[in-house]
Amino acid sequence: MAEPQAPKPAAPAAAAAPKQPELKQLVRILNTDLDGKKSIAFTLSNVKGVGIPFAFAACRIAKVDVAKKAGALSDAEVKKIEEVIRDPS
């Protein structure tokens, strides 16, 4: 009699590609909806009173990568950025 063959293990497809964090479409900072697909430093300039140089400075003070997409920010990072913009000193 032939022995039954053990089923072949399925190749893990998810392990091949690193999982990207899910991007939020909109991020709300200081009552302003920001595009989640753009980098945080440039999209912060849509907030009233925030220019690009101040946005870069706020990200550095809050220790947030300026190239990070706004939709990939954690809630803690958003709160840090809001605090820095409200009180830069």
Backbone torsions as a table, in degrees:
resi	resn	phi	psi	omega
1	MET	NA	144.3	179.6
2	ALA	-84.0	137.9	178.3
3	GLU	-78.0	141.5	178.0
4	PRO	-67.9	138.0	-180.0
5	GLN	-82.4	142.0	177.4
6	ALA	-72.6	140.7	179.5
7	PRO	-64.6	143.9	179.4
8	LYS	-73.8	137.2	177.7
9	PRO	-68.1	140.0	-180.0
10	ALA	-73.4	140.7	178.9
11	ALA	-72.2	128.9	-179.5
12	PRO	-71.8	109.8	-178.6
13	ALA	-75.0	-32.9	-177.2
14	ALA	-71.8	-26.9	-178.1
15	ALA	-74.3	-22.4	-177.5
16	ALA	-70.4	-40.3	-178.1
17	ALA	-108.6	132.5	177.4
18	PRO	-66.9	140.9	-176.9
19	LYS	-77.1	125.8	178.1
20	GLN	-83.3	141.0	176.8
21	PRO	-66.5	143.4	-178.3
22	GLU	-71.4	127.6	-179.3
23	LEU	-87.9	134.7	172.7
24	LYS	-80.6	144.7	-179.6
25	GLN	-70.4	-41.8	-179.2
26	LEU	-128.4	142.7	174.8
27	VAL	-123.3	132.0	-177.6
28	ARG	-102.6	117.2	177.6
29	ILE	-130.3	122.5	179.0
30	LEU	50.5	52.4	177.2
31	ASN	60.4	27.5	177.3
32	THR	-129.3	130.0	176.6
33	ASP	-83.0	125.7	-178.9
34	LEU	-114.0	145.3	-179.7
35	ASP	-68.3	124.3	-177.5
36	GLY	-74.9	-11.9	-177.5
37	LYS	-88.5	-13.2	-177.7
38	LYS	-96.3	160.0	177.9
39	SER	-67.8	148.0	-173.3
40	ILE	-62.5	-36.9	-177.1
41	ALA	-63.3	-38.0	-177.9
42	PHE	-85.0	-33.9	-179.3
43	THR	-75.6	-21.8	176.6
44	LEU	-65.2	-21.7	179.9
45	SER	-68.0	-10.0	175.0
46	ASN	-78.1	-14.7	177.2
47	VAL	-75.8	135.2	-177.6
48	LYS	-60.1	128.2	178.6
49	GLY	88.3	1.2	-179.2
50	VAL	-114.1	118.0	174.5
51	GLY	-98.3	176.4	-177.7
52	ILE	-63.8	-44.9	179.0
53	PRO	-61.5	-40.4	178.1
54	PHE	-68.1	-35.1	178.1
55	ALA	-63.7	-42.4	177.1
56	PHE	-63.3	-43.1	179.7
57	ALA	-64.3	-41.5	179.9
58	ALA	-63.2	-39.1	178.7
59	CYS	-66.5	-40.1	179.3
60	ARG	-66.2	-42.6	179.7
61	ILE	-64.4	-39.8	-179.7
62	ALA	-79.6	-2.3	-179.5
63	LYS	59.5	45.7	177.4
64	VAL	-115.3	135.2	179.1
65	ASP	-63.0	126.4	-176.3
66	VAL	-68.9	-21.7	-179.8
67	ALA	-87.7	-6.9	-178.0
68	LYS	-68.3	138.6	177.7
69	LYS	-67.5	143.0	-177.9
70	ALA	-61.6	-34.3	-179.7
71	GLY	-71.1	-15.5	-179.3
72	ALA	-94.0	-0.3	-179.2
73	LEU	-71.0	142.5	174.2
74	SER	-81.2	165.9	179.0
75	ASP	-62.2	-35.6	179.3
76	ALA	-66.0	-39.8	178.6
77	GLU	-66.2	-39.1	178.0
78	VAL	-62.7	-42.8	179.4
79	LYS	-64.2	-40.0	178.9
80	LYS	-62.4	-43.6	-179.9
81	ILE	-64.3	-43.0	178.4
82	GLU	-59.9	-42.7	179.9
83	GLU	-63.3	-41.2	-179.1
84	VAL	-67.2	-40.2	-179.9
85	ILE	-68.0	-38.9	179.0
86	ARG	-65.8	-42.0	-177.8
87	ASP	-135.9	86.6	-176.2
88	PRO	-64.7	-24.9	-178.4
89	SER	-78.0	NA	NA
